[in-house]
Amino acid sequence: MEDEFVIDAGPMGGSISGAGRYAFHLLDELVKLDTDIQFRIIVPPPNSFGWDISEWSTHENVQLETADMTGVGPKRHLYYLRNRPKCKAHHSLSSYVPIMMTAKQTLVTVHDLKYFKIPEVLQGKSRLKQTYIRRFIKRSVRVADHVITVSEHTKEDIVDKFDLSPETISVVPLGPGGGLVEADGEPPVAPPYILFVGSVRRHKNIETLLRGFQRYRRQGNTDLSAAIVGSTHPSYQPELEAEIDEEYQNDIHFLGHVGDKAVARLYNHAEAFVFPSLYEGFGLPPLEAMGYGTPVIAANRTSIPEVVDDAGVYFDPTDPDDLSKALACVLEDEERRTQLVERGYDRYDQFSWARTARETLEIYQRVWD
């Protein structure tokens, strides 16, 4: 229908991703808001995701449509070629505006420019597919009437990379994960330990965490260990293991993917959360750590200071000695730790998916009118 606002929620399908979490949590809050806009939300087949969307269609202004069009390849383009939805506006939630798009207004959410800034992210994909992904993002950003992104830093990246007018880009921050999980009991690693949570890929810069941790241990801090949570790219794991001196082999724990309750226990008992990433479009893990009352030590790069603000201790992610100093600053100063915890709680409370939905709806209404 030409008076509909179509939202492509394709990122919800397949394995859980940052874009998938964004799509679900944004829409789960958006459908609750009072608006005259009629939404048609295109969702993946129910067997392709674990999100509960049963309440979405109970709202009079929301219609769900199922489409099997995972990824950004031919399936997605064929769907839009066959269906050619005639609508007043269309919002793609993950960087790609379909080629066969007949909406009067198009919006696209761009979470980051990691495929341009960190080429290693595309490692393992053919050169043809790498070129396709980059060119399609470039095309999408340029043909969209409006771009939504998640941080001022990413907005600056988009303006610089694609020579766009800043007026065509709106920043809408994310909410903190899927909410805090109550989980009593002991964590999978015995305290005391520092913690990292996230995808273990090269741009996450885990080698600096390992080097900084070991340098801190050599200063006489003999009882501290490190817990690293997240799936590791197969080609990266041997490189990380090579960074670990024999004397610390039993003190560094690669836990892989663990359940939400185990992650909550790890946050609850950690001495500090360390985030050495070289590039982030937003950076949710430090925010989640704050919600659990875990002091944050974070890289002073890209969007991370924008999210953490004054609720963390920063270090140069290319300098292990600087991380070692940051560890000493947080772990050996109880007054500083208490201050970081209090500031962290305050900072965490400034973000929510309800806020993300409200600010997104404001953009929709400007486009709609």
PyMOL commands that set and color helices and strands:
alter all, ss='L'
color gray80, all
select helices_A, chain A and resi 10-12+18-30+46-48+56-58+74-83+114-117+119-122+127-143+152-162+166-168+202-204+206-218+237-242+246-248+260-269+284-291+304-308+320-331+334-348+353-368
alter helices_A, ss='H'
color red, helices_A
select strands_A, chain A and resi 4-8+38-43+62-66+89-92+105-110+146-149+169-171+193-197+225-229+252-256+272-275+296-299+312-315
alter strands_A, ss='S'
color yellow, strands_A
deselect
rebuild
show_as cartoon
